[in-house]
């Protein structure tokens, strides 16, 4: 045990560099995914077929592609048509696109769960759709979608480990490099798993606290 702790102490600084990048990738991808996913949801719930049909096709198309393949496509194929992104940019964009499509369905379900009577009442007093969505629909929809949204944040955090396959030096990549140089697979990947838990468990507790504060499920 003392030997394990001694090795862990020497490995941690190297792994913490990757942990920081994992957090950064996750935060950037989450911000993009949330905004893009909300946009897709608004398009899907509109009455304009020119918005509904292409958005539905795009969402289903992206959801049908494995995230790993999407990352490969953005990083390796996109440069062939003149879109040159770094590994970091490709990782963030791939995660954001994939999770925006999952979030769009979550947001759409929340929007459609709002009582139609409230929407009709807002229209009856002359509210246009943008104002009605901002003041009436979205605040209530947010409470409804909070639990699945929290789950998606955790899934996004764990999915961020896939960016290591396109050479992003996140926590997983740092772990692989450290293990290949030390051949101490057990210690290294035990630490990697532990560091991921240090992110996911507090995040899960935070989301539950937020749900309780907002009275979700009450």
C-alpha positions, -999 to 999 in steps of 0.1 A, spaced: 0 0 0 28 24 9 44 16 -25 12 24 -43 8 57 -25 44 66 -33 40 59 -70 7 77 -70 23 108 -55 48 109 -83 22 103 -111 -4 128 -99 13 160 -112 14 145 -147 -22 133 -146 -35 166 -132 -23 184 -163 -46 161 -183 -74 166 -157 -74 204 -163 -77 198 -201 -105 174 -195 -124 200 -175 -118 227 -202 -129 204 -231 -161 195 -211 -170 231 -202 -165 244 -237 -184 215 -253 -212 219 -228 -216 256 -235 -217 250 -272 -240 219 -269 -265 237 -247 -269 267 -269 -269 247 -302 -292 221 -287 -317 248 -275 -316 262 -310 -324 228 -326 -353 224 -301 -367 258 -309 -365 249 -346 -382 215 -340 -411 231 -321 -417 259 -345 -445 258 -371 -421 265 -400 -415 233 -420 -384 249 -435 -369 248 -401 -385 216 -387 -376 192 -415 -338 200 -420 -333 201 -382 -350 168 -376 -329 152 -404 -297 167 -390 -304 156 -354 -313 120 -364 -283 119 -387 -258 129 -360 -274 108 -334 -270 78 -357 -232 82 -359 -209 69 -332 -192 98 -314 -158 83 -321 -165 82 -359 -177 118 -357 -145 129 -341 -125 110 -367 -145 127 -395 -140 162 -381 -103 157 -374 -92 136 -404 -118 141 -431 -127 178 -427 -92 190 -437 -97 174 -471 -125 200 -478 -105 229 -464 -117 228 -428 -85 226 -407 -90 223 -370 -66 214 -342 -71 182 -322 -84 203 -293 -109 222 -315 -120 190 -333 -126 173 -299 -147 202 -286 -167 206 -318 -174 168 -321 -186 166 -285 -207 197 -288 -224 186 -321 -231 151 -308 -245 162 -274 -264 191 -289 -285 166 -307 -292 146 -275 -299 178 -256 -322 191 -284 -345 161 -278 -344 168 -240 -352 205 -245 -379 197 -271 -396 173 -246 -395 200 -219 -410 227 -242 -438 203 -254 -446 194 -218 -457 230 -210 -495 233 -206 -510 245 -239 -534 267 -219 -505 289 -208 -493 292 -244 -527 302 -256 -531 327 -227 -497 343 -237 -508 345 -273 -542 360 -263 -525 390 -247 -504 396 -278 -471 379 -269 -450 371 -299 -433 337 -300 -398 350 -290 -411 368 -260 -435 340 -250 -406 314 -252 -384 336 -230 -409 346 -204 -434 318 -202 -422 285 -218 -384 283 -213 -383 291 -175 -408 262 -169 -392 239 -194 -358 244 -176 -372 229 -144 -386 199 -163 -354 191 -181 -330 197 -152 -326 160 -142 -319 147 -177 -298 178 -184 -276 169 -154 -273 133 -166 -261 146 -199 -235 168 -183 -220 137 -166 -222 117 -199 -204 145 -217 -177 146 -191 -171 108 -195 -174 110 -233 -146 136 -233 -122 107 -227 -127 98 -264 -109 130 -276 -77 111 -265 -79 91 -297 -73 122 -318 -43 131 -297 -58 156 -273 -37 153 -241 -66 150 -217 -67 129 -186 -71 96 -205 -43 104 -229 -20 114 -201 -28 82 -184 -20 62 -215 13 79 -220 23 75 -184 13 38 -184 33 32 -216 64 48 -201 62 32 -166 44 -1 -174 26 5 -142 -9 0 -156 -27 -8 -124 -15 23 -105 -19 47 -134 -54 37 -145 -66 34 -109 -56 70 -105 -73 79 -138 -105 63 -127 -103 80 -92 -98 114 -108 -128 110 -130 -148 100 -99 -135 132 -82 -153 151 -110 -185 131 -116 -195 124 -79 -194 161 -68 -211 171 -101 -239 145 -95 -244 158 -59 -245 194 -71 -272 186 -97 -293 168 -71 -289 198 -47 -300 221 -75 -330 199 -83 -340 200 -46 -335 238 -44 -357 243 -75 -383 218 -62 -380 194 -91 -400 163 -86 -417 178 -56 
